[in-house]
């Protein structure tokens, strides 16, 4: 079975590729209205997911139990819906998806904070 670190890092690279492709599309068309959606995709989908994965790689003890799995799925929900949700909000199609994505993202970070604090001894020993 693949590790949590593998899935966070692997999916982060896909979010990065999607963000880069979207950036190239905006540049090619000259339409930059959805730049905030692009930025949110890159920050939440690529940067945050990558940092989570790198943490789990550095502190493998933190991957034990069900909380890291819950963290992964909640964070993935936030990352998958954030860029689209922000895009819909910008284009006046409604803010519900952006709100759901925001809550999933902050809950994911709160879960991560619990995991980091539970394993702070392992991190300082590394």
Secondary structure, DSSP 8 states (H G I E B T S, - for coil): ---HHHHHHHHHHHHHHHHHHHHHHHHHHT--TTHHHHHHIIIIIIIIHHHHHHHHHH-GGGG-SSHHHHHHHHHHHHHHHHHHHHHHHHTTS-SHHHHHHHHHHHHHHHHHHHHHHHTHHHHHH-
